[in-house]
Amino acid sequence: MAVGTEGTLVRLVRDEGPWVLASLVRSTGSLQVAEDAVQDAVVRALEVWPVRGLPAQPRAWLTLTARRRAIDLLRREVRRSGKEADSRVLADLERPDLPDASVIADDLLRLIFTVCHPSIAVDVQVALALRTLCGLDTAEIARAMLVSEAAMAKRLTRGRRKIADAGIPYRTPSEADLPARVAGVASTIYVVFTQGHDAVVDDAPERVALCDQAIRLARLTMDLLPDDPSITGLLALLLLQDSRRRTRLDPRGGVVLLCDQDRSQWDRARIADGMSLLGQALRATPTTPDPYVVQAAIAACHAVAPTWAETNWDAIVSWYDVLVAVHDTPVAWLNRAVALSERDGPAAGLSALDTLARRDSRELDGFAPYHGARGQLLLELGRHGEAAAELRRALDQPLPAAVERHLLCQLERCRDRRSGPQP
């Protein structure tokens, strides 16, 4: 089989790597041994395939190579520790045949639930997901997550040790536990996506690439759980949100608000894919709304609007009413208030924000999006002094550079102006 470019080979081994790793974790009982063996197999593939050509079955080639390496690692550990090797593990690794596709799929699903176990800290879950399910190396994950490589290595080691020491089972949860565990998997994938989505305004390629990795993870999970509407809705949401990626910055790196984005540059293929998945998820949740499905429906309202002026704000506010009923969080209420301001005017939006502040003052104090939104509404109402105070509170928080520049421009509009008439 012909060999493509180096980038094509890297993508191929990364696509196949999680399947090989999942099978090897089951065989060895050790995430660390399996990871080391697969990594060695990947390195070997990138050395051999450009010279000899692609094997007819790349996954089988990687699996057998990784198995041989795992045997070497386990035997080395036996010599080092003086402990007797587990004969059953070695016998399983030395088998010449490969498990069928359904067994491998089950292995991968078990691996997803293992690395996204609720007893593991979220930042460690994200790191493990990027390492084991996306095939990123430690340096790539460190750059994407804005930490040193040494710190990321410790985080990954901590996660592997937690799995081993706490005896986190390598298995699919029971039917009773499955909904809660799927929610945890979806949450981890969404955290990966938001890390990349928020980074678009920082012009950080490694972090922006996390959006692609999250979409890849969501597709992989949906392939394994095709009837789960939460995962289907999550993938729809990610595709619809990511469809606007190219239009979120101007040529100078400044933030372009949704109302000013060039909709002709939105990724129509991703929108079509997202809309199809959304329809599937909505049909699966006719009476019990799912938060990801509802958020995807809100994103769809923006995606189908030909212009900002033609946005169906009635529908968006209605969807937010559903969202806060099933996902009662300050962020959901904040976004509803912003939508309300577009439908009913800035005074209505400000009133909703003030109501929210009375309910969730502790969570919102120092929350930059809240202060930024409130500052914008006050500015629209001509209350420039109050608007400036809110914008300064937002600017006191750590912000991406492009967002900071945008808020500074808004603050400049407030300077040297007196507060307008009170509504």
N, C-alpha and C positions, 0 to 999 in steps of 0.2 A: 504494500500500500504506500502511495506517495506521501512524502512528508511535507507539511506546510511550513509556514514561517515559524520563527521561534515563539512569537506571541500566540500563534495557534496551538502550538504544542503545550505551552504553559496553561492555556485555557483548558485544553483537553485533560491534562493530568489533574488540574484542579476540579474539573467536573467529575472525574472518575474517583478522585481521592477519597471523598466522604463515604462512598459505597464500599470501597476497599477497607477503609478504616473501621467502619461499622462492623463488617464481617470479622475483622481481626480482633476487635475488642471482645466480641463474643467468644472467640477461640482462646484468647490469652487471658481474659479476665482482668487486663490491665490497660488503662487508657494510655499511660506513659509508654509502655512497651509497644503498643500498637502504633502510637504516633511516631515513635522513633523508627520503627520498621517501615512504615509507609513513607516517611520522609526520605529514608535511604532509597526506597524503591523509586520514588519520584526523581531523585537526583540521578539514579542509574538510568531511568528512562530518558531523561533529557540529554544524557551522554550518548546512549546507544541508538535511540530512534533516528536522530539525524543522519547517522552513519549507515545503519542497516535497514532503515525504513520502518514505518509503523507496523506493528504486529496486526494480524487479522482481528484479534480481540484484545484491545488495549487494557480493558479492565481485568481480564483473566491474566494477562502478562503481569500487570501491577500486583495482582493478588498473590500470584505464585512467588514473585520476587520478594514481596513483603513477608510472606509466610517464611521463606527461607531465612530472611534477615531476623525475623522474630525468634526462630529456633536458635540462631546464633546468640542473640541477646539473652535469651532465657538460660542457655547452657553456660554462658559467661557468668550470669548471675549465680548459677549453681556453684560454679568453681569459686567465685568470690565469697559467697556466704557459707558454703559448706552444707547447705540444705539440699535435700533430695528434690529433684525436679518432679513436677506433677506429670506423671506418665500420660494421663488422659489429655492434658493440654498439648503435650508434644505429639501424641498420636493424632489428635485432631489437626494439628498444623502440618503433619507429614502426609496427610491424605492427598492423593493425586487429584481427586475430583473437586469440583467447586459447587457451592450451594446453588440451588435454583433461584430464579429472579424473585419469587415471593419471599423466600427466606432472607435474601439480601435486603429487600424492602423492609421487612420486619426489623432486621438488624439496624437499619438506618433510622427507623422511627424510634426504636429504643434509645439510640444514641442521642437523638434530638431531645427526648424527654429527660435523659440523664444530664446533659449539659445545661438544660434549662430547669433544673430541679429547684423548687422554691426555697430550699435550705441554703442555696448558693447565692451570695450577694449579686445584685443585678449587674454591677460593673464586671464581675468575674464571669457571669453568664455570657455577657456580650463578648468578652475576650475569648472564652472557650468556643462560642459559636463561630466567631470569625476564624479561629484556628482550626477547629475540627471539621466544621461544616462548609467553610468557604475556602479552606486551604491556604489562607494568608500566613506568611511567616511572622515571627515575633517583631521584627523591625517594621514591617508594613503595618501591623496592628498598632504598634506604639506611635507611629507617625499619624495614623488616622485618629487615634484617641488622645493625641497631644500629651503623651507622657514619654519618659525616657525608655529606651529599650530594656535597660536593667529593671526598671519598675514594672514594665509589662511582663518580663520573664518571671518576676516574683508573683505577679498576679496570676499568671497561668499555672505556675507551680502550686500556688495556694488552692486553685480550683481543682487541680488533679488530686492534691492531697485530701481535700475535702471529700471528694468522691470516694477515695479509697478508705480514709479513716472513718468517715461517717457511715460507710457501708451503703451508699446511695445505690439502689438497685438498678441494674441495667435491664429494664423491662418496660413494657407499655403499661400505663396505669390501668387499674380496674375500671370497669364501665362506670361505676359510681364516682370515681375520682377523675375521670377523663375530662369533663367540661372545665373543671378548675385548672387542670394541668395544661389543657390546650390554651386557656387564657394566658397562662404564664409563658408559653412558647410564643404566642402572638405578641405579647408585651415585649419580649426580648427582641423579636424581629423589628417591632416598631421603634424601639430604642435605637437599634442599629440604623434604621432609616433616618430618624430625626437627627442623629449625629451627623449624617451626611447632608441632609436637607438644610439644616441650619448653617452648615459650613459653606454652602454655595456663596454666601455673601462674604466669605473670607478668602475666596479664590484659593482654596486648598485642595489640589487634585486628589490627594490620598483620602481626604475626608469625604469629598463629593462622591468618590467611588463607592463609599459605603451605601449610598442609595441603590446602586446596582447590586451590591451584595445582599442587601435586605430583600430586594425584589427576587433575587435568585433563591434566597432562603424561603421566601413565601411561596414561590412556585414549587420548590422541592417539597415543602410541607403539604401544600395542596395536592400534589401528586400522590402523596402518601395518605392523606385524609380528604379525599375528593368530596365527601358528603358533609364536611363541616362548614357551615355557613360563616362562622367567625373568620376562619382562615381565608375563605373565598372573598369575604368582604374586605379583609385586610389587604389582600393582593389588589383588589379593585381600587381601594383607597390609595395605595402606594403608587399605582400606575397613573391615576388621575392627578395626584399631587405632583408627581415627577414629570408629567407631560409639560409643565410650565418651566422646566429647569432653564432652558436657553434664554428665557425672557426676563428673568428675575434681576439681572444686572444690566446697567447700561455700559457702553464701551469704556467708560472711565472707572468702572467698578462700583458705581453708585446703585443704591437700591431702587428698583422700579416697582412701584406699588401695583397691586393686581388691577386696579382701575386703569392704569396707564400701560399695561403690557400689550405688546403686539400679538394679538391672538392668532394672526396668520402664521406665527412661528411656533405655536404650540404643537406638540408631537401628536398628530391626529391618529397615528397607529396605536399609540399607548391609550389615547382616549377611547378609541373603539374597543380595544381589548378590555379596558376598565369598565366601560358601560355594559359590555356583554357579561362580565363577571358579576357586576352589580345586579343585573336582572336575575341571574341565577341565585344570588344570595338573598335577594328580596323574596323570590318565590319560595325559598326555604325557610323564611322567617315571617310568615303572614300574620302571626298573632303575638310573637315574642321578639321584639326588636333587639338587634345586636348592636353594641356601640360602634364596632368597626363598619358594619353595613350602613348604619345611619350616617356616620361621618363620610363614607363613600358617596352616599346620596347627596350630601351637601356639596361635596367636591364636584359631583356630576352637574349640579345646578350651575356652577360656574363654568364648567367645561362646555356645556351646550349653549350658553348665552352668547349670541353673536357679538354683542358689545356690552360694556359695563352698564350702560343705560338700560339695556334690555334684560338685565339680570332679574330673575323671578325672586324677589326678596320675600314675598309672601310664603313661597315654598320653603325658602331657606330658614326663615324664622320658625315655620311649622316643624321642620326637621330638627331644629335646635330644641324646640319644645319636647320632642320625643327623646332627643339625646339626654337632656338634663333629667328626664324621668328615669332613664336606665343607667345613666353615668353621671351622677350628681357630683361634679367636681368644680372648683372655682374656675378652671380654664374653660370648661364647657359653658358656664354662665357668662364668663367674660366675652367669649366669642359670640354668644347669643346677643349680648348687649350691643356689640359692634354691628351685628346684622340688623338689630332693631333700629339703630341710629340711621342705617341706610334706608330702611323702609319708612320710618316715622319721623326722622329728623334727629339732629344731635341732642336736643333736649331730652328726648325719650331715651336715647342711648345713655346719656349721663345719669338720668334718674335710675336706670337699671344698674349702672355701675355703682351708684351710691347705695342702692339696696344691697347689692352684693358685698360691698365693703362693710356694711353693718353686720352682715352675717359671717363673713370670712376675713375679718380685718387682719388677723395674725398671719394667715397664709398669703395675703396680698401685700402686706407691708414689705417694701423692698423688691416686689416682683415687677421687673422692668416692663413687660408687656402691658400690665395693668396701668402703670403710671404713664406709659407712652400713649395708650389708648385714651385715657382720661385727659391728658394734655391736649391731644388732637381735638377731642370734642369741645373742650373749653376754648380752644383757639377758634374753632368754627363758630362758636357762640359769641366771639368777641371779648371773652374774659381773659385778656392777654396776661395779666399778672398772675392769675391762678394757673393758667396754662404753662407759663414759664416755670413755676414752682414744681409742677408735676413732671415736666420734661427734665428738669434738673435732677429730680429724684430717680428718674429712669436712667439718666446719664451717670449717676453715682454707682450703678451696677456694672459688672463685667459684661461687655457687649462685643459682638463682631464689629470690625472696623467700619464696614459699610453701613450697618445699622446706626452706629454712633454718629457717622457723618450725616445721616438722614435726620436724626433727632437734633443735631446741632443746627441744621438748616431750619427746622421748625422753631427752635429756640430763637434763632435770629429774627424770625418774623414777629416774635413777641417783644423784642427789646425796644425800649424807648416808646412804648405805646401804653396808654392808660387802659385800665380795664373798662370794657364796654358796659352797656346797660345790663343789669341782671335780668335773666329771663323770668 
